[in-house]
Amino acid sequence: MKKEIYSKKAPKPIGSYSQAIKINNLIFISGQIGIDNETGKFNAKTIEEETIIIMKNINYILDEANCNFEDVIKTSIFLSKMTFFDDVNNVYKEYFNKPYPARETVEVSSLPKNVNVEISMIASCK
């Protein structure tokens, strides 16, 4: 049976989707963008700030599911420009230890709210 995971510390979904869904021990976290939950706005001035906000929001969702970044098995990163790859990766890698999660990073033509990066994850938690 699927269960919704919702953290008040992370931004509310901007569409008809859940922040995350739990099925058995798997947590499927919807794509997160760099929205500041306190203001509800996009305030990041750099791609690094944007990525830090996203990872912070994902951490809140993982925490709500009694998980952490060590439980993440798969991530998807969507970039508005592939030239952001190194900057995003430098922030992203600070949240993980080996073995790193499986991952793909792709460039897309546009993202919600005209942000530069969106990240989704799958975790296996108890």
Secondary structure, 3 states (H helix, E strand, C coil): CEEEECCCCCCCCCCCCCCEEEECCEEEEEEECCEECCCCEECCCCHHHHHHHHHHHHHHHHHHCCCCHHHEEEEEEEECCHHHHHHHHHHHHHHCCCCCCEEEEEECCCCHHHCCEEEEEEEECC
